[in-house]
């Protein structure tokens, strides 16, 4: 008898990681076409999965609200148990994810055997050094490989979709701000990881000014509540009149809808970088302490600019030497040239 029981996938908590797990999520659907794939996600990443055609449903795991504390987790486990899941695939690494799938009574539980989780899993996968040297997209695909999926030779390109209503909202927003029919240069100057991933605001402003003047583009600045200082600094440094600072003023879904309207996107290594690239927006990513080979954007319209120095990539949040040369030595005009080049190529396509 064919197994049609639903599959629960506990997805990552961070936006960039959520985007990078999309190819693995799609691989699960291809592997089990007769079984509905249902995602368990924290509220902040839910919009990443809302329009994925291979996701049947989304369960919000609100560990700061109704699922907070011991009673909240027991409540969540009860909600999961009622769904009759036959398989849990854990992209999220925490002990909490394995524990909840265990006490929910899901018979098959697959994930990395780390953080003391192995006894709670029916298939505990080892994250060996070889997988850690490959792009993060493969980190999630490696879990699906244990279920029988084939590993592609290159990291697949994550794809995000915007609904028709979200597209209309973005178009109306641009009309209200007098920006309709203008090329848009988006920017994400923040990065939650730390200062070693944030290109200086002065350089960001310089590059955006250059792109706006050369391409007659309006500038949209994106960010969350933690990025306000960085976004304000970039906005203050702009001398181009057509600019809007959207930092902490939009939902994630609204941000994605406006990002999709952009002709180019300049960004640090961050969640918005992955969103823009997955939306098919030409994306220029500035990398500092991290390695683009591991977490860089993928796709035909992306470009990474990274300065190779003796101590990079160090993967530190703050520069141990205090000079941040991996970022400060990146030329703003070179970033602007790359952004304009991607815009030109996109128009030809």
GUSE-929327 format. One line per field, with one value per residue: residue number from 0; x, y negated, z of N, C-alpha, C in turn; residue in three letters. Coordinates in pm, whole numbers. Each point is the difference from the previous one (the first is absolute). Layout:
<recs>
fidren = (NUM/...)
n_c1 = (X/...)
n_c2 = (Y/...)
n_c3 = (Z/...)
ca_c1 = (X/...)
ca_c2 = (Y/...)
ca_c3 = (Z/...)
c_c1 = (X/...)
c_c2 = (Y/...)
c_c3 = (Z/...)
marro = (ALA/...)
</recs>
This chain:
<recs>
fidren = (0/1/2/3/4/5/6/7/8/9/10/11/12/13/14/15/16/17/18/19/20/21/22/23/24/25/26/27/28/29/30/31/32/33/34/35/36/37/38/39/40/41/42/43/44/45/46/47/48/49/50/51/52/53/54/55/56/57/58/59/60/61/62/63/64/65/66/67/68/69/70/71/72/73/74/75/76/77/78/79/80/81/82/83/84/85/86/87/88/89/90/91/92/93/94/95/96/97/98/99/100/101/102/103/104/105/106/107/108/109/110/111/112/113/114/115/116/117/118/119/120/121/122/123/124/125/126/127/128/129/130/131/132/133/134/135/136/137/138/139/140/141/142/143/144/145/146/147/148/149/150/151/152/153/154/155/156/157/158/159/160/161/162/163/164/165/166/167/168/169/170/171/172/173/174/175/176/177/178/179/180/181/182/183/184/185/186/187/188/189/190/191/192/193/194/195/196/197/198/199/200/201/202/203/204/205/206/207/208/209/210/211/212/213/214/215/216/217/218/219/220/221/222/223/224/225/226/227/228/229/230/231/232/233/234/235/236/237/238/239/240/241/242/243/244/245/246/247/248/249/250/251/252/253/254/255/256/257/258/259/260/261/262/263/264/265/266/267/268/269/270/271/272/273/274/275/276/277/278/279/280/281/282/283/284/285/286/287/288/289/290/291/292/293/294/295/296/297/298/299/300/301/302/303/304/305/306/307/308/309/310/311/312/313/314/315/316/317/318/319/320/321/322/323/324/325/326/327/328/329/330/331/332/333/334/335/336/337/338/339/340/341/342/343/344/345/346/347/348)
n_c1 = (85/-36/116/-109/64/-39/82/55/21/89/-35/110/61/109/-22/129/5/-111/57/114/-101/-41/121/41/-75/41/122/-45/-54/112/61/-91/-26/-27/101/-99/72/10/14/90/-44/102/-80/123/2/-121/17/114/-90/-58/82/71/1/115/-49/-54/73/-27/76/-55/130/-92/131/-41/-95/-92/119/-9/122/3/-97/66/114/-57/-46/121/58/-99/26/129/-22/-87/110/47/103/50/43/106/20/112/-32/-83/113/-83/36/-51/54/107/6/-39/82/87/-28/7/90/76/-39/16/121/23/127/73/88/-41/70/58/-21/112/-13/-27/99/-78/32/113/2/116/28/55/132/-28/-108/79/69/-121/-65/-53/-29/124/14/-98/57/105/-90/-40/131/-4/-96/106/5/15/131/-44/65/-96/21/-118/-70/-6/-129/-26/-124/-54/-99/-108/-58/108/-3/-131/18/102/-76/-100/83/51/-124/-35/117/-74/8/-123/27/56/122/3/79/-10/-5/89/17/-100/30/-87/81/28/83/56/-131/27/-20/102/-76/116/55/-92/3/132/-5/-91/70/109/-60/-51/115/67/-87/7/54/-113/27/-6/-7/46/-76/41/-67/76/-53/-77/97/21/-130/-14/112/-45/-120/61/74/-127/40/-52/-82/1/-27/-18/-1/-2/113/-34/-36/55/-99/36/-127/-22/100/-41/-122/57/67/-111/-28/105/72/41/81/41/79/-1/83/-125/-106/-6/130/-30/-78/83/104/-72/-20/123/21/54/91/49/75/11/112/-5/-40/-106/-37/9/105/-24/-10/71/-51/-102/33/-63/-68/100/54/112/13/120/56/92/5/116/-82/-33/-114/-28/-117/70/-69/112/65/75/27/-131/55/-67/126/-53/-47/87/65/-130/27/-55/92/79/-56/9/123/18/-57/63/106/-39/-24/112/62/-62/26/120/-4)
n_c2 = (120/-96/-47/-52/49/-110/-89/-2/-123/16/-122/-56/-63/1/-122/-30/65/-69/-102/22/21/-99/9/12/-104/-56/37/-39/-107/-11/21/-81/15/114/-60/-60/-103/6/-130/19/-125/-69/-85/-33/133/-7/-132/53/64/-118/-29/81/36/32/-109/101/-14/-100/52/-104/0/-47/21/-117/79/54/11/-105/32/72/-73/-106/58/32/-124/-46/82/-43/-123/31/56/-98/-45/93/-74/45/-121/-22/-104/3/-110/-25/-53/-81/27/-121/-11/67/-71/-108/35/22/-103/-45/97/-84/104/-82/-15/-92/-3/-108/96/-119/-71/120/-15/67/11/-124/38/35/-113/23/-109/44/-118/75/-6/107/24/-22/61/49/-50/-95/-24/47/-86/-64/-7/-8/-70/-60/-11/-15/-70/-22/-131/-40/-11/-122/-12/-87/-104/59/-68/-51/28/-129/8/-95/-12/17/29/72/48/12/53/68/31/21/69/49/20/41/58/-2/132/-4/106/3/14/108/-68/128/-15/85/-111/69/61/91/63/-123/-86/119/-12/-114/-19/-86/-72/-61/120/46/-113/9/130/-20/-103/75/106/-73/-63/114/57/-121/60/42/-41/130/-37/126/40/69/20/107/-37/-57/19/120/24/-54/65/107/-10/-32/102/16/-40/118/-86/86/-5/124/-36/128/-26/121/-26/115/80/122/32/-116/27/125/-49/-89/93/71/-125/34/-94/-32/81/-97/96/7/88/16/3/-135/29/99/-86/-103/79/52/-130/33/-78/-72/77/-108/101/-81/73/19/32/11/121/-67/81/-46/-131/-2/-104/69/29/-20/-68/70/-88/61/-98/55/-64/60/18/-13/-79/-4/69/-81/-34/-108/-27/-10/-100/109/-59/-12/57/114/31/115/-100/-65/109/26/-19/-111/-59/95/-21/-131/19/87/-87/-100/79/38/-128/-28/102/-38/-125/49/69)
n_c3 = (0/-85/46/51/107/65/-55/120/-43/96/-44/-54/101/-75/-46/10/116/30/-62/66/84/-80/-57/127/30/-112/41/119/-56/-69/116/55/-129/65/63/62/-44/131/-3/96/19/46/63/42/-17/53/-28/43/73/13/-99/79/-128/59/57/65/113/83/94/60/22/81/10/-50/-49/-78/-57/79/47/112/53/-45/36/114/-1/-38/89/79/-45/14/118/6/-57/83/31/-116/-34/77/-77/70/-68/99/48/61/124/14/-120/41/111/-65/-99/99/80/-126/17/-68/-71/-104/55/-94/35/19/27/30/89/16/-130/-17/134/-41/-80/-101/-64/66/-74/-44/56/-94/5/-79/74/104/-95/-12/-102/78/-125/-13/99/-64/-120/81/67/-109/-18/133/-59/-80/26/-125/21/-31/-116/-28/83/15/-87/123/-4/7/43/-75/86/-75/114/31/-123/8/122/-50/-102/85/77/-109/-41/122/-19/-112/21/-47/-72/119/-52/73/81/35/131/53/72/51/113/39/-83/-50/57/16/-3/62/-129/13/79/20/-3/82/69/-4/21/93/45/-19/53/98/2/-7/81/57/103/54/122/27/126/12/101/105/113/-17/-116/92/86/-53/-4/119/32/-67/52/114/-40/-32/-121/-27/-58/-98/128/43/127/-33/60/41/-125/-35/-36/32/-1/62/83/3/16/82/66/-21/36/75/-61/122/67/85/46/132/55/-39/81/-2/14/83/64/-17/27/101/9/-34/106/-98/57/61/40/104/-8/133/125/-78/-38/-113/4/123/-3/-113/-66/-49/-125/-115/93/50/81/34/89/0/101/-71/131/62/68/-127/6/98/-57/33/111/68/-57/7/-118/-12/-110/3/-31/40/74/76/-43/18/-127/44/-74/48/118/-17/-48/99/83/-57/7/120/25/-60/60/112/-37/-33/116)
ca_c1 = (-85/81/5/-40/4/71/140/28/136/34/91/87/-60/53/-53/93/-1/-130/7/94/-55/-108/25/-17/-144/-55/48/-87/-125/25/24/-127/-102/-135/-11/4/112/-49/113/-11/90/-24/-76/79/41/-116/-18/91/-59/-145/-41/75/-101/21/-38/-146/-52/101/-36/83/53/16/60/-3/-140/-82/80/111/14/-27/-140/-17/59/-90/-115/44/12/-135/-50/70/-45/-132/14/31/121/74/142/46/132/42/106/40/98/-9/-54/-144/-68/-4/-81/-141/-45/0/-116/-121/-29/26/77/130/54/130/70/139/17/84/-65/-59/-130/-1/-97/-136/-17/9/116/88/99/124/42/145/72/-18/-123/18/83/-82/-99/-101/-113/26/-17/-139/-19/65/-102/-94/75/-15/-131/4/11/132/62/41/142/13/-112/-117/-38/-129/-93/-110/-111/-83/-138/-53/-43/120/54/-86/31/128/-20/-73/94/92/-78/-25/126/49/115/-42/69/140/84/18/121/-23/121/-15/128/14/38/-17/113/96/63/92/-77/-67/78/-21/-114/49/22/-134/-61/73/-37/-140/-6/54/-96/-119/29/31/-115/-120/-77/-38/67/-79/85/-74/62/-88/21/140/83/-39/117/72/-82/-5/131/8/-98/53/112/-46/-34/-98/-129/-101/45/-95/53/-109/47/-91/-132/-74/4/90/-70/1/139/25/-76/71/128/-24/-15/129/82/126/-1/135/-25/98/-36/-111/-126/-50/79/-57/-135/8/49/-102/-108/49/48/146/46/142/19/131/37/112/66/-54/46/-109/-11/-83/-131/-28/-122/14/-86/68/8/61/143/58/122/67/142/80/116/63/-78/-139/-113/25/-131/-21/-100/75/137/91/108/-62/14/-108/48/-73/-113/35/78/-87/-21/-142/-23/-1/-132/-95/20/-57/-145/-47/20/-108/-123/7/-19/-138/-83/20/-74)
ca_c2 = (-120/-122/-88/-138/-80/-128/-15/-125/-51/-112/-81/-86/-118/-124/-22/50/145/45/-4/101/135/22/113/126/16/44/137/89/12/86/135/53/-82/30/-34/-146/-55/-107/-68/-63/-114/-115/-102/-93/56/56/-48/67/126/-16/24/112/95/133/-4/13/-80/-53/-7/-98/38/-130/29/-120/-25/112/121/-35/76/144/25/-38/104/114/-37/15/143/51/-45/80/139/11/-2/134/1/125/-30/-136/-33/-114/-89/-81/83/-3/113/-26/53/146/37/-19/103/126/10/-4/136/21/125/-12/-135/-7/-127/13/49/-95/-59/108/35/132/96/-41/14/136/-8/-110/-20/-64/-114/13/-119/-21/-74/-136/-76/-31/-106/31/67/143/43/47/107/119/67/65/110/115/57/62/-98/-16/-131/-62/-38/-141/-43/-49/-138/-16/-89/-53/-52/-108/17/-110/-107/-67/-78/-119/-88/-66/-97/-114/-68/-79/-111/-96/-68/-63/75/93/-6/-37/110/-6/59/37/15/54/-30/67/141/30/79/-85/-109/52/27/-124/-94/-133/-78/-100/69/36/-122/-39/91/-24/-129/18/79/-83/-105/58/73/-79/94/-36/87/53/60/103/49/27/-86/0/-65/-141/-88/15/-54/-146/-55/4/-96/-134/-22/-10/-134/19/-35/107/107/31/88/89/83/25/-55/96/141/72/19/-127/-21/88/-49/-116/49/61/-109/-67/32/49/1/0/54/79/140/-12/56/-67/42/125/-28/-68/93/101/-66/-22/-138/-11/-24/-17/32/-37/94/-37/107/131/59/7/138/73/-63/-103/15/82/-41/-59/-145/-39/-29/-14/-80/34/-34/107/-43/112/54/28/-31/39/38/-66/-107/-125/17/19/-98/-132/-81/33/-25/82/-82/-138/-6/22/-129/-29/-15/134/55/-70/50/134/-13/-53/106/98/-63/-3/137/39/-67/68/127)
ca_c3 = (0/-15/118/-31/124/-20/44/70/-18/89/-79/81/63/-58/-135/-102/7/-49/-147/-48/14/-97/-92/71/22/-129/-23/79/-76/-116/50/51/-66/47/142/19/78/87/63/131/-10/87/-74/-81/-130/-68/-137/-93/-45/-24/-138/-59/-51/56/142/11/110/92/141/69/131/67/131/83/30/48/18/89/123/0/-38/-140/-83/6/-84/-138/-26/-16/-130/-101/10/-62/-146/-49/-83/-4/-12/34/-54/82/-50/114/70/146/75/10/-118/10/116/-31/-95/75/90/-82/-43/-144/2/-68/28/-69/14/42/136/73/118/81/-59/-64/56/-32/-144/-55/-88/43/-106/42/-81/-12/-49/-144/-25/54/-93/-117/21/101/-65/8/139/11/-97/53/82/-92/-60/88/-28/-132/-107/-60/21/-126/0/36/86/-73/26/67/-70/78/-79/55/-46/-80/91/51/-111/-12/114/-27/-108/57/89/-82/-57/108/31/-121/-50/-104/-129/19/48/145/56/139/81/135/65/128/7/142/51/69/-74/-102/-121/-42/-79/59/-51/-95/-127/-50/-54/-121/-108/-35/-71/-134/-78/-22/-97/-131/-54/30/83/136/98/110/103/73/122/112/117/43/-103/-12/3/-127/-109/16/-39/-147/-52/24/-92/-139/-48/-107/62/-6/89/105/103/39/111/113/-30/-82/35/-89/-126/-73/-44/-114/-114/-55/-52/-131/-97/-17/-116/55/146/57/133/72/18/95/-45/-121/-116/-51/-50/-129/-101/-24/-75/-135/-14/-12/137/27/141/55/106/86/75/-34/-125/-98/-46/94/25/-100/-79/-120/-110/-116/7/127/-4/134/8/126/1/58/79/70/112/-38/88/139/54/128/1/9/-47/114/-10/5/-121/-94/-136/-97/-42/-31/-124/-116/-65/-22/-144/-59/31/-86/-136/-8/6/-129/-98/15/-48/-147/-47/25/-100/-127/6)
c_c1 = (88/-10/-35/0/79/140/15/145/19/109/83/-71/43/-38/92/3/-131/-2/88/-51/-107/29/-16/-147/-69/41/-83/-132/18/17/-129/-117/-141/-21/8/116/-50/118/-37/105/-33/-62/86/40/-117/-16/91/-67/-146/-42/82/-99/12/-28/-153/-58/117/-57/94/41/37/55/13/-143/-67/78/120/1/-39/-143/-25/56/-86/-124/36/10/-137/-60/62/-54/-133/9/34/121/69/150/25/141/43/116/54/81/-22/-58/-153/-76/-13/-91/-149/-52/-7/-125/-133/-36/19/94/138/50/143/62/144/8/97/-80/-79/-134/-10/-100/-146/-34/3/113/79/115/123/33/152/64/-21/-126/12/85/-77/-101/-108/-122/17/-15/-141/-27/59/-97/-96/68/-15/-135/-7/11/143/52/40/147/25/-116/-117/-34/-135/-88/-113/-107/-73/-141/-44/-44/119/64/-81/28/129/-15/-73/89/93/-72/-22/124/64/117/-38/78/143/80/28/130/-26/131/-35/132/24/53/0/120/101/64/89/-73/-64/99/-27/-111/44/21/-133/-66/65/-43/-144/-18/45/-98/-122/24/22/-122/-132/-99/-38/59/-98/93/-83/76/-104/31/145/91/-22/121/76/-78/-9/131/16/-94/52/112/-38/-29/-96/-139/-101/49/-104/65/-117/33/-102/-141/-91/0/99/-65/-1/140/31/-72/70/137/-16/-15/133/72/137/-7/144/-13/124/-43/-106/-123/-55/79/-60/-140/6/45/-105/-121/42/49/152/59/151/19/143/28/122/63/-48/43/-118/-17/-90/-140/-35/-130/28/-96/78/22/55/149/48/127/61/149/78/121/45/-90/-144/-11/26/-127/-28/-107/64/143/95/113/-53/7/-110/41/-73/-121/43/80/-81/-40/-147/-30/-4/-135/-106/12/-64/-151/-56/16/-109/-132/-4/-24/-145/-94/13/-75/-150)
c_c2 = (-124/-87/-143/-88/-128/2/-136/-39/-120/-80/-93/-127/-132/-10/58/151/57/2/113/143/31/112/136/29/48/144/101/24/91/146/67/-79/24/-38/-152/-42/-121/-55/-49/-110/-104/-113/-86/55/57/-52/66/122/-12/36/108/107/140/5/0/-94/-45/-2/-98/53/-130/20/-123/-36/125/129/-25/90/145/29/-34/106/126/-25/20/147/64/-37/82/143/22/10/137/6/136/-21/-144/-17/-130/-74/-87/87/17/129/-8/61/151/45/-10/105/136/13/-12/137/23/120/-8/-143/-7/-138/24/42/-87/-53/103/50/145/98/-31/21/147/9/-124/-11/-71/-114/0/-125/-27/-81/-143/-86/-39/-110/46/69/152/54/55/115/132/79/77/116/127/69/65/-96/-5/-141/-59/-42/-144/-40/-52/-144/-4/-99/-40/-55/-109/18/-122/-116/-76/-87/-129/-98/-77/-107/-124/-82/-92/-118/-110/-81/-62/73/101/-27/-52/124/-18/70/28/18/57/-17/74/142/37/73/-84/-101/50/43/-127/-91/-140/-80/-101/63/40/-120/-42/88/-25/-131/17/77/-85/-105/57/66/-72/84/-62/105/42/70/92/41/24/-92/-8/-76/-150/-92/6/-61/-152/-64/-2/-104/-143/-33/-11/-143/7/-19/113/120/19/99/84/83/5/-55/98/138/69/22/-125/-30/84/-50/-120/40/55/-104/-66/47/51/-10/11/34/59/146/7/70/-68/34/125/-21/-61/96/104/-57/-31/-141/1/-50/-10/17/-33/91/-49/122/139/42/16/139/85/-58/-107/23/85/-50/-69/-151/-47/-22/-23/-81/22/-28/110/-59/118/65/34/129/53/46/-61/-108/-138/27/9/-101/-144/-82/23/-22/82/-75/-138/-12/34/-135/-22/-17/134/68/-65/48/137/-5/-50/104/106/-56/2/139/44/-62/67/132/-21)
c_c3 = (0/125/-43/124/-22/59/66/-24/92/-66/89/47/-63/-147/-107/-4/-52/-153/-51/17/-104/-100/67/26/-128/-31/79/-75/-120/42/45/-62/50/146/17/90/77/80/140/6/104/-82/-93/-137/-79/-143/-104/-64/-46/-142/-69/-45/58/150/10/105/88/141/68/137/73/141/88/40/52/21/92/124/-14/-47/-146/-94/1/-86/-148/-37/-20/-134/-112/-3/-72/-153/-57/-91/8/-1/40/-54/65/-64/113/96/151/58/5/-117/6/114/-31/-98/69/87/-76/-55/-148/-13/-64/13/-50/17/41/147/78/119/80/-56/-47/60/-36/-148/-40/-102/38/-98/55/-96/-6/-57/-148/-29/50/-91/-126/34/97/-59/8/142/21/-97/51/89/-90/-73/83/-20/-138/-116/-53/25/-135/5/43/91/-82/42/73/-77/93/-93/77/-55/-81/88/57/-108/-19/113/-27/-108/51/93/-80/-64/103/34/-124/-64/-108/-129/11/36/149/38/147/74/136/73/132/-14/147/59/76/-94/-114/-128/-55/-71/54/-68/-106/-137/-64/-67/-131/-118/-45/-74/-146/-89/-34/-108/-140/-64/24/84/133/95/109/98/88/126/107/117/47/-96/-9/-5/-132/-116/7/-45/-151/-61/14/-99/-146/-37/-119/58/5/80/111/98/55/123/114/-23/-77/64/-96/-136/-85/-53/-123/-125/-65/-53/-142/-110/-33/-126/42/152/48/148/63/-4/109/-54/-124/-126/-62/-54/-140/-110/-35/-73/-144/-26/-19/132/8/150/42/119/76/62/-38/-141/-96/-55/87/13/-104/-74/-124/-107/-109/10/134/-20/143/-10/138/-14/70/72/85/106/-36/-81/141/71/138/-13/2/-45/120/-1/-1/-127/-104/-147/-105/-54/-47/-130/-124/-57/-35/-149/-72/25/-90/-145/-17/1/-134/-110/7/-50/-153/-58/15/-104/-136/-5/-15)
marro = (UNK/UNK/UNK/UNK/UNK/UNK/UNK/UNK/UNK/UNK/UNK/UNK/UNK/UNK/UNK/UNK/UNK/UNK/UNK/UNK/UNK/UNK/UNK/UNK/UNK/UNK/UNK/UNK/UNK/UNK/UNK/UNK/UNK/UNK/UNK/UNK/UNK/UNK/UNK/UNK/UNK/UNK/UNK/UNK/UNK/UNK/UNK/UNK/UNK/UNK/UNK/UNK/UNK/UNK/UNK/UNK/UNK/UNK/UNK/UNK/UNK/UNK/UNK/UNK/UNK/UNK/UNK/UNK/UNK/UNK/UNK/UNK/UNK/UNK/UNK/UNK/UNK/UNK/UNK/UNK/UNK/UNK/UNK/UNK/UNK/UNK/UNK/UNK/UNK/UNK/UNK/UNK/UNK/UNK/UNK/UNK/UNK/UNK/UNK/UNK/UNK/UNK/UNK/UNK/UNK/UNK/UNK/UNK/UNK/UNK/UNK/UNK/UNK/UNK/UNK/UNK/UNK/UNK/UNK/UNK/UNK/UNK/UNK/UNK/UNK/UNK/UNK/UNK/UNK/UNK/UNK/UNK/UNK/UNK/UNK/UNK/UNK/UNK/UNK/UNK/UNK/UNK/UNK/UNK/UNK/UNK/UNK/UNK/UNK/UNK/UNK/UNK/UNK/UNK/UNK/UNK/UNK/UNK/UNK/UNK/UNK/UNK/UNK/UNK/UNK/UNK/UNK/UNK/UNK/UNK/UNK/UNK/UNK/UNK/UNK/UNK/UNK/UNK/UNK/UNK/UNK/UNK/UNK/UNK/UNK/UNK/UNK/UNK/UNK/UNK/UNK/UNK/UNK/UNK/UNK/UNK/UNK/UNK/UNK/UNK/UNK/UNK/UNK/UNK/UNK/UNK/UNK/UNK/UNK/UNK/UNK/UNK/UNK/UNK/UNK/UNK/UNK/UNK/UNK/UNK/UNK/UNK/UNK/UNK/UNK/UNK/UNK/UNK/UNK/UNK/UNK/UNK/UNK/UNK/UNK/UNK/UNK/UNK/UNK/UNK/UNK/UNK/UNK/UNK/UNK/UNK/UNK/UNK/UNK/UNK/UNK/UNK/UNK/UNK/UNK/UNK/UNK/UNK/UNK/UNK/UNK/UNK/UNK/UNK/UNK/UNK/UNK/UNK/UNK/UNK/UNK/UNK/UNK/UNK/UNK/UNK/UNK/UNK/UNK/UNK/UNK/UNK/UNK/UNK/UNK/UNK/UNK/UNK/UNK/UNK/UNK/UNK/UNK/UNK/UNK/UNK/UNK/UNK/UNK/UNK/UNK/UNK/UNK/UNK/UNK/UNK/UNK/UNK/UNK/UNK/UNK/UNK/UNK/UNK/UNK/UNK/UNK/UNK/UNK/UNK/UNK/UNK/UNK/UNK/UNK/UNK/UNK/UNK/UNK/UNK/UNK/UNK/UNK/UNK/UNK/UNK/UNK/UNK/UNK/UNK/UNK/UNK/UNK/UNK/UNK/UNK/UNK/UNK/UNK)
</recs>
